[in-house]
């Protein structure tokens, strides 16, 4: 199912033996537009320092959508002793290696799939750490930064092929693969308009310096595109209409969508 990241902020997060806090932020992979980490504001007796910790979707045991709660296959003590990461600063690949090393998780970037060799983060939950296996494309890791704050990206302007169009208001994600399927664009800055969806893979480039996302579509094309109502669930009928309008190949027809055959989704298993 497709969900708004804004709607997931504030969700409670529980370890196997108690509550640890609530979601305050998400870190997105700027290479393939995937949610790599939840940023959790920790609290309670074990987290008196009130620090923020990173939680990977690999660690999810289950999600109660109605109760707005993420359940983790991790203990409170394991999370408490996880490596410190200053989430207010860019998170480098080296920080990720330390994080995965602590939890004994495979490195998802070792292979071409969204999550290593698979489509779902849970497929890595039963894997083994592979720090020394195969070539590492990020050999100079100390300066590598590829994770971006979802909150920071909100407000980025959308630059069309001819004129500015609007700004990023939200992100629509697949709650199984955690890929960002759409950027929710508010066009009201430029005309008495509407909100529309644009797939991030349709962007020609992103300028982090200028805080702009460039798309090869005209303002008029986006102005006439199917409107998005944030109060309505996004169904396949709407998606087909959207992709047909832009004449773009649908992600689900390329073997990447929820209606395609993937390896069986893994059942929850305990992590170290």
ZADO-1210 file (C-alpha; in nm, 4 decimals, padded with zeros to 6 digits):
<atoms>
<atom x="00.0000" y="00.0000" z="00.0000" code="UNK" pos="1"/>
<atom x="00.1111" y="00.3570" z="-00.0628" code="UNK" pos="2"/>
<atom x="00.1383" y="00.5888" z="00.2374" code="UNK" pos="3"/>
<atom x="00.2323" y="00.9482" z="00.3125" code="UNK" pos="4"/>
<atom x="00.5541" y="00.9943" z="00.5094" code="UNK" pos="5"/>
<atom x="00.3968" y="01.2881" z="00.6896" code="UNK" pos="6"/>
<atom x="00.1263" y="01.0568" z="00.8189" code="UNK" pos="7"/>
<atom x="00.3896" y="00.8206" z="00.9635" code="UNK" pos="8"/>
<atom x="00.5591" y="01.0868" z="01.1730" code="UNK" pos="9"/>
<atom x="00.4665" y="01.0397" z="01.5367" code="UNK" pos="10"/>
<atom x="00.4170" y="00.6633" z="01.5090" code="UNK" pos="11"/>
<atom x="00.5209" y="00.4817" z="01.8266" code="UNK" pos="12"/>
<atom x="00.8163" y="00.2416" z="01.8124" code="UNK" pos="13"/>
<atom x="00.8395" y="-00.0703" z="02.0303" code="UNK" pos="14"/>
<atom x="01.1276" y="-00.3071" z="02.0937" code="UNK" pos="15"/>
<atom x="01.0602" y="-00.6703" z="02.1853" code="UNK" pos="16"/>
<atom x="01.0602" y="-00.5747" z="02.5533" code="UNK" pos="17"/>
<atom x="00.9103" y="-00.2263" z="02.5676" code="UNK" pos="18"/>
<atom x="00.8508" y="00.1091" z="02.4047" code="UNK" pos="19"/>
<atom x="01.1505" y="00.3130" z="02.2933" code="UNK" pos="20"/>
<atom x="00.9977" y="00.6323" z="02.1521" code="UNK" pos="21"/>
<atom x="00.8342" y="00.7756" z="01.8406" code="UNK" pos="22"/>
<atom x="00.9243" y="00.8552" z="01.4791" code="UNK" pos="23"/>
<atom x="01.0321" y="01.2143" z="01.4129" code="UNK" pos="24"/>
<atom x="01.2077" y="01.1918" z="01.0764" code="UNK" pos="25"/>
<atom x="01.3090" y="00.9727" z="00.7809" code="UNK" pos="26"/>
<atom x="01.6359" y="00.9459" z="00.5914" code="UNK" pos="27"/>
<atom x="01.6032" y="00.8895" z="00.2165" code="UNK" pos="28"/>
<atom x="01.8568" y="00.7320" z="-00.0164" code="UNK" pos="29"/>
<atom x="01.9116" y="00.9949" z="-00.2857" code="UNK" pos="30"/>
<atom x="02.0344" y="00.7335" z="-00.5333" code="UNK" pos="31"/>
<atom x="01.7255" y="00.5191" z="-00.5684" code="UNK" pos="32"/>
<atom x="01.4685" y="00.7082" z="-00.3600" code="UNK" pos="33"/>
<atom x="01.4159" y="00.4630" z="-00.0765" code="UNK" pos="34"/>
<atom x="01.3557" y="00.5167" z="00.2957" code="UNK" pos="35"/>
<atom x="01.6667" y="00.3714" z="00.4580" code="UNK" pos="36"/>
<atom x="01.6109" y="00.4750" z="00.8205" code="UNK" pos="37"/>
<atom x="01.3521" y="00.5998" z="01.0617" code="UNK" pos="38"/>
<atom x="01.4834" y="00.8572" z="01.3065" code="UNK" pos="39"/>
<atom x="01.3339" y="00.7785" z="01.6454" code="UNK" pos="40"/>
<atom x="01.3198" y="01.0156" z="01.9396" code="UNK" pos="41"/>
<atom x="01.4007" y="00.7794" z="02.2239" code="UNK" pos="42"/>
<atom x="01.2580" y="00.8142" z="02.5739" code="UNK" pos="43"/>
<atom x="01.1931" y="00.6244" z="02.8954" code="UNK" pos="44"/>
<atom x="01.4180" y="00.4893" z="03.1725" code="UNK" pos="45"/>
<atom x="01.6795" y="00.3433" z="02.9366" code="UNK" pos="46"/>
<atom x="01.7022" y="00.6588" z="02.7249" code="UNK" pos="47"/>
<atom x="01.7310" y="00.9372" z="02.9787" code="UNK" pos="48"/>
<atom x="01.9625" y="01.1255" z="02.7452" code="UNK" pos="49"/>
<atom x="01.6707" y="01.1638" z="02.5049" code="UNK" pos="50"/>
<atom x="01.8898" y="01.0936" z="02.2053" code="UNK" pos="51"/>
<atom x="01.7704" y="01.0090" z="01.8590" code="UNK" pos="52"/>
<atom x="01.8482" y="00.6696" z="01.7095" code="UNK" pos="53"/>
<atom x="01.8340" y="00.5245" z="01.3606" code="UNK" pos="54"/>
<atom x="01.6094" y="00.2274" z="01.2892" code="UNK" pos="55"/>
<atom x="01.6309" y="00.0420" z="00.9592" code="UNK" pos="56"/>
<atom x="01.3193" y="-00.1161" z="00.8037" code="UNK" pos="57"/>
<atom x="01.5270" y="-00.4359" z="00.8084" code="UNK" pos="58"/>
<atom x="01.4571" y="-00.4442" z="01.1837" code="UNK" pos="59"/>
<atom x="01.0769" y="-00.4315" z="01.1533" code="UNK" pos="60"/>
<atom x="00.8920" y="-00.7247" z="01.3080" code="UNK" pos="61"/>
<atom x="00.5479" y="-00.5961" z="01.2136" code="UNK" pos="62"/>
<atom x="00.3633" y="-00.2673" z="01.1720" code="UNK" pos="63"/>
<atom x="00.0254" y="-00.1935" z="01.3257" code="UNK" pos="64"/>
<atom x="-00.1122" y="00.0665" z="01.0884" code="UNK" pos="65"/>
<atom x="-00.4367" y="00.1277" z="01.2761" code="UNK" pos="66"/>
<atom x="-00.2555" y="00.1524" z="01.6104" code="UNK" pos="67"/>
<atom x="00.0208" y="00.3612" z="01.4473" code="UNK" pos="68"/>
<atom x="00.3031" y="00.1538" z="01.5895" code="UNK" pos="69"/>
<atom x="00.6228" y="-00.0038" z="01.4528" code="UNK" pos="70"/>
<atom x="00.7272" y="-00.3259" z="01.6264" code="UNK" pos="71"/>
<atom x="01.0979" y="-00.4103" z="01.6051" code="UNK" pos="72"/>
<atom x="01.2833" y="-00.7400" z="01.6263" code="UNK" pos="73"/>
<atom x="01.5339" y="-00.5705" z="01.8599" code="UNK" pos="74"/>
<atom x="01.5647" y="-00.5400" z="02.2361" code="UNK" pos="75"/>
<atom x="01.5702" y="-00.2082" z="02.4180" code="UNK" pos="76"/>
<atom x="01.9209" y="-00.2776" z="02.5432" code="UNK" pos="77"/>
<atom x="02.0482" y="-00.3487" z="02.1914" code="UNK" pos="78"/>
<atom x="01.9075" y="-00.0184" z="02.0691" code="UNK" pos="79"/>
<atom x="02.0381" y="00.1686" z="02.3745" code="UNK" pos="80"/>
<atom x="02.3949" y="00.0614" z="02.2988" code="UNK" pos="81"/>
<atom x="02.3831" y="00.1235" z="01.9247" code="UNK" pos="82"/>
<atom x="02.6506" y="00.3501" z="01.7714" code="UNK" pos="83"/>
<atom x="02.5961" y="00.7220" z="01.8212" code="UNK" pos="84"/>
<atom x="02.4974" y="00.9066" z="01.5056" code="UNK" pos="85"/>
<atom x="02.4380" y="01.2796" z="01.4921" code="UNK" pos="86"/>
<atom x="02.1214" y="01.2785" z="01.2823" code="UNK" pos="87"/>
<atom x="02.1376" y="01.6570" z="01.2522" code="UNK" pos="88"/>
<atom x="02.4431" y="01.6122" z="01.0300" code="UNK" pos="89"/>
<atom x="02.4780" y="01.4190" z="00.7023" code="UNK" pos="90"/>
<atom x="02.5065" y="01.0443" z="00.7608" code="UNK" pos="91"/>
<atom x="02.7977" y="00.8997" z="00.5644" code="UNK" pos="92"/>
<atom x="02.8450" y="00.5494" z="00.4298" code="UNK" pos="93"/>
<atom x="03.1013" y="00.4891" z="00.7028" code="UNK" pos="94"/>
<atom x="02.8386" y="00.5617" z="00.9671" code="UNK" pos="95"/>
<atom x="02.6125" y="00.3115" z="00.7945" code="UNK" pos="96"/>
<atom x="02.8867" y="00.0491" z="00.7937" code="UNK" pos="97"/>
<atom x="02.9312" y="00.0982" z="01.1693" code="UNK" pos="98"/>
<atom x="02.5536" y="00.0698" z="01.2181" code="UNK" pos="99"/>
<atom x="02.5234" y="-00.2479" z="01.0096" code="UNK" pos="100"/>
<atom x="02.8325" y="-00.3912" z="01.1742" code="UNK" pos="101"/>
<atom x="02.6839" y="-00.3402" z="01.5211" code="UNK" pos="102"/>
<atom x="02.3597" y="-00.5152" z="01.4298" code="UNK" pos="103"/>
<atom x="02.5310" y="-00.7770" z="01.2125" code="UNK" pos="104"/>
<atom x="02.3299" y="-00.6802" z="00.9044" code="UNK" pos="105"/>
<atom x="02.4293" y="-00.7257" z="00.5398" code="UNK" pos="106"/>
<atom x="02.5177" y="-00.4112" z="00.3469" code="UNK" pos="107"/>
<atom x="02.2227" y="-00.3341" z="00.1211" code="UNK" pos="108"/>
<atom x="02.4370" y="-00.1357" z="-00.1255" code="UNK" pos="109"/>
<atom x="02.6528" y="-00.4377" z="-00.2153" code="UNK" pos="110"/>
<atom x="02.4081" y="-00.5409" z="-00.4885" code="UNK" pos="111"/>
<atom x="02.1879" y="-00.3735" z="-00.7462" code="UNK" pos="112"/>
<atom x="01.8524" y="-00.4481" z="-00.5825" code="UNK" pos="113"/>
<atom x="01.6644" y="-00.1973" z="-00.3710" code="UNK" pos="114"/>
<atom x="01.7566" y="-00.4021" z="-00.0640" code="UNK" pos="115"/>
<atom x="02.0680" y="-00.5907" z="-00.1645" code="UNK" pos="116"/>
<atom x="01.9599" y="-00.8792" z="-00.3839" code="UNK" pos="117"/>
<atom x="01.5893" y="-00.8414" z="-00.3038" code="UNK" pos="118"/>
<atom x="01.2971" y="-00.6005" z="-00.3089" code="UNK" pos="119"/>
<atom x="01.2037" y="-00.6116" z="00.0592" code="UNK" pos="120"/>
<atom x="01.4115" y="-00.4992" z="00.3589" code="UNK" pos="121"/>
<atom x="01.3008" y="-00.8048" z="00.5561" code="UNK" pos="122"/>
<atom x="01.4949" y="-01.0267" z="00.3162" code="UNK" pos="123"/>
<atom x="01.8151" y="-00.8949" z="00.4768" code="UNK" pos="124"/>
<atom x="01.7008" y="-00.9663" z="00.8330" code="UNK" pos="125"/>
<atom x="01.8315" y="-01.3224" z="00.8315" code="UNK" pos="126"/>
<atom x="02.1476" y="-01.2401" z="00.6363" code="UNK" pos="127"/>
<atom x="02.5038" y="-01.2174" z="00.7540" code="UNK" pos="128"/>
<atom x="02.7416" y="-00.9256" z="00.7567" code="UNK" pos="129"/>
<atom x="02.9461" y="-00.9048" z="00.4387" code="UNK" pos="130"/>
<atom x="03.1938" y="-00.6279" z="00.5084" code="UNK" pos="131"/>
<atom x="03.4721" y="-00.8148" z="00.3306" code="UNK" pos="132"/>
<atom x="03.2787" y="-00.9746" z="00.0450" code="UNK" pos="133"/>
<atom x="03.3053" y="-00.8436" z="-00.3091" code="UNK" pos="134"/>
<atom x="03.4018" y="-00.5038" z="-00.4448" code="UNK" pos="135"/>
<atom x="03.2837" y="-00.1953" z="-00.2639" code="UNK" pos="136"/>
<atom x="03.1832" y="00.0869" z="-00.4954" code="UNK" pos="137"/>
<atom x="03.2140" y="00.3303" z="-00.2053" code="UNK" pos="138"/>
<atom x="03.5814" y="00.2817" z="-00.1334" code="UNK" pos="139"/>
<atom x="03.6268" y="00.6430" z="-00.0243" code="UNK" pos="140"/>
<atom x="03.3562" y="00.6288" z="00.2382" code="UNK" pos="141"/>
<atom x="03.4691" y="00.8999" z="00.4762" code="UNK" pos="142"/>
<atom x="03.3302" y="01.1794" z="00.2588" code="UNK" pos="143"/>
<atom x="03.0410" y="00.9935" z="00.0986" code="UNK" pos="144"/>
<atom x="02.6958" y="01.1264" z="00.1840" code="UNK" pos="145"/>
<atom x="02.3933" y="00.9790" z="00.0149" code="UNK" pos="146"/>
<atom x="02.1192" y="01.0015" z="00.2781" code="UNK" pos="147"/>
<atom x="01.8888" y="01.3020" z="00.2810" code="UNK" pos="148"/>
<atom x="01.6411" y="01.4227" z="00.5391" code="UNK" pos="149"/>
<atom x="01.2794" y="01.4018" z="00.4239" code="UNK" pos="150"/>
<atom x="01.2069" y="01.7178" z="00.6223" code="UNK" pos="151"/>
<atom x="01.4889" y="01.8988" z="00.4457" code="UNK" pos="152"/>
<atom x="01.3643" y="01.7918" z="00.1024" code="UNK" pos="153"/>
<atom x="01.0143" y="01.9210" z="00.1729" code="UNK" pos="154"/>
<atom x="00.9988" y="02.2684" z="00.0304" code="UNK" pos="155"/>
<atom x="01.2411" y="02.1988" z="-00.2556" code="UNK" pos="156"/>
<atom x="01.1142" y="02.3744" z="-00.5683" code="UNK" pos="157"/>
<atom x="01.0126" y="02.1818" z="-00.8768" code="UNK" pos="158"/>
<atom x="01.1590" y="02.3286" z="-01.1939" code="UNK" pos="159"/>
<atom x="00.9814" y="02.2256" z="-01.5132" code="UNK" pos="160"/>
<atom x="01.1306" y="02.2223" z="-01.8603" code="UNK" pos="161"/>
<atom x="01.0082" y="02.5780" z="-01.9114" code="UNK" pos="162"/>
<atom x="00.8959" y="02.7338" z="-01.5829" code="UNK" pos="163"/>
<atom x="00.8809" y="02.6711" z="-01.2077" code="UNK" pos="164"/>
<atom x="00.5907" y="02.4474" z="-01.1077" code="UNK" pos="165"/>
<atom x="00.5619" y="02.4238" z="-00.7295" code="UNK" pos="166"/>
<atom x="00.7352" y="02.2673" z="-00.4330" code="UNK" pos="167"/>
<atom x="00.7694" y="01.9260" z="-00.2674" code="UNK" pos="168"/>
<atom x="00.5150" y="01.8889" z="00.0095" code="UNK" pos="169"/>
<atom x="00.5346" y="01.5197" z="00.0939" code="UNK" pos="170"/>
<atom x="00.6579" y="01.1772" z="-00.0125" code="UNK" pos="171"/>
<atom x="00.4386" y="00.8795" z="-00.0985" code="UNK" pos="172"/>
<atom x="00.6077" y="00.5487" z="-00.0154" code="UNK" pos="173"/>
<atom x="00.5411" y="00.1807" z="-00.0703" code="UNK" pos="174"/>
<atom x="00.4967" y="00.0330" z="00.2782" code="UNK" pos="175"/>
<atom x="00.6512" y="-00.3019" z="00.1771" code="UNK" pos="176"/>
<atom x="00.9608" y="-00.2021" z="-00.0187" code="UNK" pos="177"/>
<atom x="00.9878" y="00.1490" z="00.1346" code="UNK" pos="178"/>
<atom x="01.0583" y="00.2990" z="-00.2057" code="UNK" pos="179"/>
<atom x="00.9433" y="00.6558" z="-00.2658" code="UNK" pos="180"/>
<atom x="00.6877" y="00.6165" z="-00.5428" code="UNK" pos="181"/>
<atom x="00.5852" y="00.9809" z="-00.5707" code="UNK" pos="182"/>
<atom x="00.6769" y="01.3338" z="-00.4764" code="UNK" pos="183"/>
<atom x="00.3619" y="01.5181" z="-00.3688" code="UNK" pos="184"/>
<atom x="00.3802" y="01.8601" z="-00.5349" code="UNK" pos="185"/>
<atom x="00.1909" y="02.1686" z="-00.4208" code="UNK" pos="186"/>
<atom x="00.1437" y="02.3957" z="-00.7242" code="UNK" pos="187"/>
<atom x="-00.0419" y="02.6773" z="-00.5502" code="UNK" pos="188"/>
<atom x="00.2661" y="02.9016" z="-00.5485" code="UNK" pos="189"/>
<atom x="00.2292" y="02.9453" z="-00.9233" code="UNK" pos="190"/>
<atom x="-00.1423" y="02.9314" z="-00.9977" code="UNK" pos="191"/>
<atom x="-00.4681" y="02.8848" z="-00.8115" code="UNK" pos="192"/>
<atom x="-00.3956" y="02.5216" z="-00.8460" code="UNK" pos="193"/>
<atom x="-00.3923" y="02.1792" z="-00.7047" code="UNK" pos="194"/>
<atom x="-00.1688" y="01.9086" z="-00.5680" code="UNK" pos="195"/>
<atom x="-00.0200" y="01.6572" z="-00.8079" code="UNK" pos="196"/>
<atom x="00.2082" y="01.3550" z="-00.7959" code="UNK" pos="197"/>
<atom x="00.5354" y="01.3164" z="-00.9846" code="UNK" pos="198"/>
<atom x="00.7468" y="01.0024" z="-00.9666" code="UNK" pos="199"/>
<atom x="01.1007" y="01.0857" z="-00.8467" code="UNK" pos="200"/>
<atom x="01.2416" y="00.8705" z="-01.1268" code="UNK" pos="201"/>
<atom x="01.0964" y="01.1225" z="-01.3719" code="UNK" pos="202"/>
<atom x="01.3298" y="01.3875" z="-01.2345" code="UNK" pos="203"/>
<atom x="01.6243" y="01.4685" z="-01.4604" code="UNK" pos="204"/>
<atom x="01.8366" y="01.5879" z="-01.1695" code="UNK" pos="205"/>
<atom x="01.8305" y="01.7269" z="-00.8173" code="UNK" pos="206"/>
<atom x="02.0338" y="02.0313" z="-00.7174" code="UNK" pos="207"/>
<atom x="02.1049" y="02.0081" z="-00.3454" code="UNK" pos="208"/>
<atom x="02.2743" y="02.3476" z="-00.3568" code="UNK" pos="209"/>
<atom x="01.9823" y="02.5273" z="-00.5242" code="UNK" pos="210"/>
<atom x="01.7186" y="02.3177" z="-00.3446" code="UNK" pos="211"/>
<atom x="01.5501" y="02.2297" z="-00.6710" code="UNK" pos="212"/>
<atom x="01.4197" y="01.9165" z="-00.8427" code="UNK" pos="213"/>
<atom x="01.4314" y="01.9383" z="-01.2222" code="UNK" pos="214"/>
<atom x="01.1734" y="01.7519" z="-01.4336" code="UNK" pos="215"/>
<atom x="01.1495" y="01.7319" z="-01.8122" code="UNK" pos="216"/>
<atom x="00.7806" y="01.8279" z="-01.8147" code="UNK" pos="217"/>
<atom x="00.6271" y="02.1624" z="-01.8922" code="UNK" pos="218"/>
<atom x="00.4246" y="02.3655" z="-01.6463" code="UNK" pos="219"/>
<atom x="00.1173" y="02.3229" z="-01.8663" code="UNK" pos="220"/>
<atom x="00.1586" y="01.9444" z="-01.8732" code="UNK" pos="221"/>
<atom x="00.1715" y="01.9272" z="-01.4956" code="UNK" pos="222"/>
<atom x="-00.1097" y="02.1803" z="-01.4620" code="UNK" pos="223"/>
<atom x="-00.3373" y="01.9506" z="-01.6637" code="UNK" pos="224"/>
<atom x="-00.2222" y="01.6288" z="-01.4952" code="UNK" pos="225"/>
<atom x="-00.4519" y="01.4194" z="-01.2726" code="UNK" pos="226"/>
<atom x="-00.5137" y="01.5930" z="-00.9414" code="UNK" pos="227"/>
<atom x="-00.4092" y="01.4285" z="-00.6156" code="UNK" pos="228"/>
<atom x="-00.6334" y="01.4505" z="-00.3113" code="UNK" pos="229"/>
<atom x="-00.4306" y="01.3846" z="00.0076" code="UNK" pos="230"/>
<atom x="-00.7418" y="01.2503" z="00.1835" code="UNK" pos="231"/>
<atom x="-00.7937" y="00.9728" z="-00.0736" code="UNK" pos="232"/>
<atom x="-00.6013" y="00.6475" z="-00.0865" code="UNK" pos="233"/>
<atom x="-00.3937" y="00.6070" z="-00.4024" code="UNK" pos="234"/>
<atom x="-00.5269" y="00.3077" z="-00.5925" code="UNK" pos="235"/>
<atom x="-00.4006" y="00.1345" z="-00.9048" code="UNK" pos="236"/>
<atom x="-00.6726" y="00.2940" z="-01.1179" code="UNK" pos="237"/>
<atom x="-00.5392" y="00.6402" z="-01.0317" code="UNK" pos="238"/>
<atom x="-00.1798" y="00.5283" z="-01.0939" code="UNK" pos="239"/>
<atom x="-00.2669" y="00.3851" z="-01.4360" code="UNK" pos="240"/>
<atom x="-00.4386" y="00.7125" z="-01.5252" code="UNK" pos="241"/>
<atom x="-00.1321" y="00.9099" z="-01.4100" code="UNK" pos="242"/>
<atom x="00.1213" y="00.6996" z="-01.6010" code="UNK" pos="243"/>
<atom x="-00.0963" y="00.6924" z="-01.9114" code="UNK" pos="244"/>
<atom x="-00.1277" y="01.0704" z="-01.9012" code="UNK" pos="245"/>
<atom x="00.2508" y="01.1181" z="-01.8975" code="UNK" pos="246"/>
<atom x="00.3164" y="00.8254" z="-02.1314" code="UNK" pos="247"/>
<atom x="00.5671" y="00.6769" z="-01.8907" code="UNK" pos="248"/>
<atom x="00.6345" y="00.3060" z="-01.8312" code="UNK" pos="249"/>
<atom x="00.4631" y="00.1923" z="-01.5126" code="UNK" pos="250"/>
<atom x="00.6909" y="00.0758" z="-01.2301" code="UNK" pos="251"/>
<atom x="00.4727" y="-00.2297" z="-01.1645" code="UNK" pos="252"/>
<atom x="00.5055" y="-00.3505" z="-01.5250" code="UNK" pos="253"/>
<atom x="00.8852" y="-00.3509" z="-01.4919" code="UNK" pos="254"/>
<atom x="00.8827" y="-00.6058" z="-01.2121" code="UNK" pos="255"/>
<atom x="00.9190" y="-00.3477" z="-00.9341" code="UNK" pos="256"/>
<atom x="00.5623" y="-00.3015" z="-00.8227" code="UNK" pos="257"/>
<atom x="00.3435" y="-00.4561" z="-00.5552" code="UNK" pos="258"/>
<atom x="00.1465" y="-00.6530" z="-00.8155" code="UNK" pos="259"/>
<atom x="00.4515" y="-00.8269" z="-00.9540" code="UNK" pos="260"/>
<atom x="00.5915" y="-01.1598" z="-00.8425" code="UNK" pos="261"/>
<atom x="00.8675" y="-01.1095" z="-00.5886" code="UNK" pos="262"/>
<atom x="01.0473" y="-01.3598" z="-00.3708" code="UNK" pos="263"/>
<atom x="00.8167" y="-01.4547" z="-00.0818" code="UNK" pos="264"/>
<atom x="00.8032" y="-01.1800" z="00.1770" code="UNK" pos="265"/>
<atom x="00.9974" y="-01.2992" z="00.4824" code="UNK" pos="266"/>
<atom x="00.8374" y="-01.3695" z="00.8141" code="UNK" pos="267"/>
<atom x="00.9669" y="-01.1814" z="01.1169" code="UNK" pos="268"/>
<atom x="01.2860" y="-01.3145" z="01.2656" code="UNK" pos="269"/>
<atom x="01.4838" y="-01.1954" z="01.5630" code="UNK" pos="270"/>
<atom x="01.7856" y="-00.9797" z="01.4990" code="UNK" pos="271"/>
<atom x="02.0968" y="-00.9787" z="01.7163" code="UNK" pos="272"/>
</atoms>
